Amino acid sequence: MSGEQPFELHYFPPDPDLADMVSSFYCARINMPRFDEYERADRPQFRFITVADGEYVFSDGHSSAVRRANIVGPTSGRVRAISNRPTRIFGFGMLPAGWAALMGSHGEKLTDRAIDAADLFGDWINEVADAILGAANDEERLIIGNNFVRAVLKQTEAPAMWFIRTVDEWLTRSASPQVHDLVEATGMSIRSVERMTKHYYGLSPRMLARKYRAVRAAAALARGETLDQAQLGDAFYDQSHLIREIKRFAGATPGQLGKPTLYTEATTKGRKQLAGKVSPIVSET
């Protein structure tokens, strides 16, 4: 990356054998004295950062210092991301199967939280950070990144892919997913469905549906689309409901998304460019 722009971001699909575990890889460069933006509610992230001087502030007010290697859990609302100095980031998003492989039964405890990856992997993770962040170009970083994922996201037990695919289809086929439809599709009790969605997605079915609906709408608006064009015209009760939900989950009003920041524009358009290479649940949000 050239560093000529204040903020640069590029997305890349994972290798085919990792498609069930990784949503995408990304390389970012913050070339400004201070970065202070709201990230939308998102899936779990693994991030390597060259200059770790900042913090994540979650929607419940909890804050975590940025580390050289970070594990950020699934989030239930907007997250304020702060960097006090220019820095570079290499990271990847984790799909439900990848998150379960990394954290197992502990994953739910990291919703709206971030931890130092060294607490999980020890000093070895700093060697990985050196290799990734010191690579000559994005192509080399991707090779190392894909191999890193293969090394750490080892599944001790097969994930319930049928359940994950059922949930993903439920989220994407309707403008406003209803929990009773998911219960019917799985053939499970509501209690079992809630337990499994919290395990794989970090959220209850109802909160997961609200989150996906809001970030999908926010991404469309930031790309200059109308909600009707995005097949979301009937997703919200009224304008105040739309504003409230998007503000909570994306950190901006619909009006602000109509004039997106460099960061918001880069994330929404970058993900959209992955269409056909990753699941729609990734490219449409």
C-alpha positions as MATLAB code, in Angstrom:
seq = 'MSGEQPFELHYFPPDPDLADMVSSFYCARINMPRFDEYERADRPQFRFITVADGEYVFSDGHSSAVRRANIVGPTSGRVRAISNRPTRIFGFGMLPAGWAALMGSHGEKLTDRAIDAADLFGDWINEVADAILGAANDEERLIIGNNFVRAVLKQTEAPAMWFIRTVDEWLTRSASPQVHDLVEATGMSIRSVERMTKHYYGLSPRMLARKYRAVRAAAALARGETLDQAQLGDAFYDQSHLIREIKRFAGATPGQLGKPTLYTEATTKGRKQLAGKVSPIVSET';
ca = [
       0.000    0.000    0.000;
       1.288    3.436   -0.919;
       0.324    5.364    2.203;
      -0.724    8.385    0.124;
      -4.283    8.299    1.472;
      -5.168    8.963    5.136;
      -6.827    5.543    5.262;
      -6.388    2.541    2.971;
      -8.130   -0.819    3.182;
      -8.082   -3.884    0.955;
     -10.060   -7.123    1.376;
      -9.100  -10.602    0.168;
     -11.024  -13.906    0.155;
      -9.556  -16.807    2.142;
      -8.146  -19.898    0.468;
     -10.966  -22.292   -0.540;
     -10.248  -24.797    2.240;
     -10.791  -22.041    4.833;
     -14.067  -20.693    3.419;
     -16.148  -22.157    6.257;
     -13.961  -20.551    8.925;
     -12.771  -17.166    7.618;
     -14.977  -14.420    6.179;
     -12.134  -12.434    4.607;
      -8.618  -11.175    5.178;
      -7.845   -7.467    5.132;
      -4.870   -5.139    5.090;
      -5.311   -1.587    6.365;
      -3.059    1.406    6.701;
      -3.892    4.337    8.953;
      -1.783    7.238    7.762;
      -3.081    9.984   10.039;
      -2.029   11.258   13.480;
      -5.177    9.914   15.154;
      -7.871    7.510   14.012;
     -11.218    7.585   15.840;
     -14.107    5.822   14.088;
     -17.097    3.667   14.888;
     -16.896    0.115   13.598;
     -20.221   -1.531   12.918;
     -21.321   -4.544   14.987;
     -19.337   -7.391   13.513;
     -18.248  -11.003   13.646;
     -15.120  -11.952   15.661;
     -11.798  -10.588   14.430;
      -8.122  -11.543   14.729;
      -5.875   -8.512   14.171;
      -2.138   -7.893   14.020;
      -1.117   -4.248   14.459;
       2.289   -2.621   13.952;
       1.836    0.250   16.426;
      -0.401   -0.831   19.297;
      -1.380    2.516   20.793;
      -5.138    2.767   21.046;
      -8.264    1.133   22.392;
     -11.578   -0.465   21.564;
     -14.618    0.977   23.357;
     -17.598   -1.373   23.224;
     -21.275   -0.487   23.250;
     -21.606   -1.332   26.951;
     -18.825    1.141   27.812;
     -16.123   -1.481   28.399;
     -12.748   -0.617   26.857;
      -9.766   -2.789   25.913;
      -6.279   -1.620   25.034;
      -5.079   -2.455   21.523;
      -2.324   -5.084   21.500;
       0.118   -6.245   18.848;
      -2.052   -9.331   18.319;
      -5.741   -8.944   19.182;
      -8.725  -11.258   19.415;
     -11.937   -9.224   19.260;
     -15.094  -11.165   20.050;
     -18.451  -10.841   18.276;
     -20.066   -7.492   18.974;
     -23.666   -6.603   19.781;
     -23.359   -2.928   18.884;
     -21.078   -0.296   17.430;
     -17.457   -0.254   18.613;
     -15.349    2.874   18.843;
     -11.893    2.069   17.460;
      -9.090    4.466   18.365;
      -5.466    4.608   17.252;
      -3.335    7.424   18.623;
      -0.660    7.043   15.961;
      -0.301    5.927   12.342;
      -0.281    2.146   12.080;
      -0.808   -0.845    9.811;
      -3.241   -3.709   10.393;
      -3.520   -7.219    9.016;
      -6.525   -9.198   10.126;
      -9.288  -11.613    9.326;
     -12.891  -12.110   10.324;
     -13.964  -15.432   11.775;
     -17.124  -17.190   10.696;
     -19.020  -19.226   13.329;
     -17.092  -22.459   12.673;
     -13.774  -20.629   12.903;
     -14.757  -18.861   16.111;
     -15.817  -22.144   17.707;
     -12.553  -23.771   16.616;
     -10.507  -20.954   18.163;
     -12.346  -20.393   21.434;
     -14.544  -23.448   21.987;
     -16.918  -23.069   24.907;
     -15.200  -19.821   25.970;
     -16.299  -17.880   22.884;
     -19.563  -16.609   24.326;
     -17.660  -14.914   27.171;
     -15.867  -12.677   24.658;
     -18.956  -11.021   23.199;
     -18.234   -7.264   23.305;
     -14.718   -7.897   24.588;
     -11.151   -8.084   23.244;
      -8.111   -9.920   24.585;
      -4.388  -10.027   23.956;
      -3.779  -13.055   21.725;
      -0.525  -13.624   23.630;
      -2.638  -14.645   26.633;
      -3.891  -17.567   24.542;
      -0.834  -18.424   22.441;
       2.122  -17.101   24.444;
       5.137  -15.320   22.982;
       4.917  -17.372   19.774;
       2.206  -15.034   18.550;
       4.709  -12.172   18.478;
       6.852  -14.161   16.049;
       3.791  -14.567   13.835;
       3.135  -10.829   14.088;
       6.740  -10.100   13.077;
       6.423  -12.362   10.032;
       3.062  -10.990    8.885;
       3.719   -7.314    9.500;
       7.262   -7.535    8.169;
       6.253   -9.239    4.904;
       7.237   -7.464    1.698;
       3.701   -7.160    0.301;
       0.070   -8.176    0.727;
       0.560  -11.378   -1.265;
       3.185  -12.604    1.208;
       1.018  -11.553    4.137;
      -1.885  -13.575    2.750;
       0.235  -16.709    2.409;
       1.383  -16.391    6.011;
      -2.122  -15.470    7.156;
      -3.799  -18.462    5.501;
      -1.180  -20.806    6.964;
      -1.598  -19.207   10.388;
      -5.332  -19.890   10.242;
      -4.679  -23.532    9.347;
      -2.379  -23.808   12.360;
      -4.644  -22.240   14.987;
      -8.213  -22.949   13.869;
      -7.933  -26.676   14.343;
     -11.271  -28.286   15.035;
     -11.249  -30.696   17.959;
     -14.788  -31.635   17.003;
     -16.721  -31.111   13.794;
     -18.799  -27.919   13.911;
     -22.538  -28.196   13.359;
     -22.328  -26.876    9.803;
     -25.962  -27.786    9.137;
     -26.985  -25.434   11.939;
     -24.644  -22.641   10.806;
     -25.915  -22.883    7.226;
     -29.515  -22.884    8.450;
     -28.907  -19.730   10.490;
     -27.082  -17.993    7.637;
     -29.906  -18.808    5.230;
     -32.443  -17.555    7.786;
     -30.546  -14.263    8.119;
     -30.201  -13.650    4.385;
     -33.520  -14.781    2.918;
     -35.738  -12.264    4.739;
     -35.597   -8.504    5.236;
     -36.575   -9.003    8.877;
     -35.760  -12.529   10.124;
     -38.192  -13.918   12.704;
     -37.005  -16.232   15.470;
     -39.953  -18.623   15.133;
     -38.910  -19.269   11.509;
     -35.438  -20.330   12.676;
     -36.891  -22.603   15.343;
     -39.115  -24.231   12.723;
     -36.256  -24.602   10.226;
     -33.987  -26.325   12.750;
     -36.645  -28.512   14.326;
     -35.144  -27.689   17.720;
     -36.542  -26.117   20.857;
     -36.125  -22.369   21.319;
     -33.779  -23.040   24.240;
     -31.516  -25.252   22.111;
     -31.516  -22.725   19.273;
     -30.533  -19.939   21.664;
     -27.743  -22.039   23.160;
     -26.263  -22.863   19.766;
     -26.516  -19.348   18.319;
     -24.753  -17.970   21.386;
     -22.041  -20.623   21.002;
     -21.404  -19.986   17.302;
     -22.444  -16.344   16.863;
     -22.062  -14.906   20.365;
     -25.621  -13.545   20.407;
     -29.205  -14.672   20.921;
     -31.255  -15.293   17.749;
     -33.268  -12.104   18.246;
     -30.196   -9.914   18.719;
     -28.445  -11.637   15.820;
     -31.391  -10.870   13.521;
     -31.463   -7.212   14.589;
     -27.714   -6.890   14.100;
     -27.684   -8.430   10.636;
     -30.694   -6.422    9.465;
     -29.136   -3.148   10.653;
     -25.627   -3.670    9.278;
     -27.040   -4.916    5.973;
     -29.124   -1.732    5.687;
     -26.216    0.464    6.777;
     -23.903   -1.085    4.192;
     -26.448   -0.514    1.423;
     -26.961    3.140    2.388;
     -23.200    3.732    2.565;
     -22.886    2.327   -0.965;
     -25.477    4.823   -2.184;
     -28.295    2.288   -2.551;
     -31.856    2.739   -1.343;
     -33.377    0.240    1.060;
     -35.782   -0.846   -1.682;
     -32.846   -1.579   -3.983;
     -31.309   -3.663   -1.200;
     -34.641   -5.499   -0.709;
     -34.957   -4.000    2.761;
     -37.834   -1.614    2.143;
     -40.086   -3.378    4.662;
     -37.382   -4.253    7.200;
     -38.120   -1.425    9.660;
     -41.372   -0.212   11.219;
     -40.776    3.455   10.416;
     -38.030    6.049    9.968;
     -37.370    6.428   13.689;
     -36.947    2.653   14.028;
     -34.517    2.671   11.104;
     -32.461    5.502   12.604;
     -32.384    3.932   16.060;
     -31.300    0.483   14.859;
     -28.647    1.694   12.429;
     -27.219    4.092   15.012;
     -26.939    1.280   17.545;
     -25.367   -1.313   15.288;
     -23.447    0.812   12.765;
     -22.607    3.926   14.772;
     -24.074    6.420   12.302;
     -27.439    7.752   11.174;
     -28.800    7.044    7.678;
     -28.050   10.669    6.804;
     -24.434   10.309    7.883;
     -24.107    7.097    5.896;
     -25.194    9.041    2.824;
     -21.899   10.907    3.167;
     -19.695    8.114    4.516;
     -16.270    8.626    6.031;
     -13.232    7.177    4.268;
     -13.332    4.258    6.687;
     -17.031    3.467    6.195;
     -16.800    3.783    2.427;
     -13.743    1.526    2.292;
     -15.313   -1.201    4.428;
     -18.693   -1.309    2.680;
     -17.377   -1.121   -0.871;
     -14.487   -3.451   -0.094;
     -16.768   -6.179    1.188;
     -19.142   -5.731   -1.748;
     -16.257   -6.316   -4.147;
     -15.902   -9.796   -2.657;
     -19.350  -10.769   -4.007;
     -19.160  -14.170   -5.664;
     -15.942  -15.016   -3.803;
     -17.419  -15.212   -0.299;
     -20.840  -15.855    1.231;
     -23.481  -13.119    0.745;
     -23.628  -12.811    4.523;
     -20.122  -11.325    4.224;
     -20.299   -9.346    0.976;
     -23.701   -7.759    1.674;
     -22.695   -6.314    5.040;
];
